[in-house]
Amino acid sequence: MDVWISPSGNVAVVAPRGEIDMDRAADMRQAVLDLLQEAHRLIVMDLAKVEFIDSTGLGVIAAAAAKARSSGQHVGVVEARGHTRRVLEITGLGRLCLPPLETSPA
């Protein structure tokens, strides 16, 4: 999983790859929690390279958004495609989708 932090330090990007399922969601959860503790104003989850997401992965996104809101931070999602985008929309998490970033991790 790639993590990129903006030069100003206000934005952090988490870019998981492959599947976000019960076996792999813990890594994403920990990365996001660490970034929230570092007090970045916006945590962006770049899902461009995510091929599949299950309910565990959705739970990570929902919990991160709730935790961020409670501390005046924000969580957003970019580049969700195919199955991932559809599942986000169906579950109501599509509200977290943001326009694509101008700068993203390599």
Secondary structure, 3 states (H helix, E strand, C coil): CEEEECCCCCEEEEECCEEECCCCHHHHHHHHHHHHHCCCCEEEEECCCEEEECHHHHHHHHHHHHHHHHCCCEEEEECCCHHHHHHHHHHCHHHHECCCCCCCCC
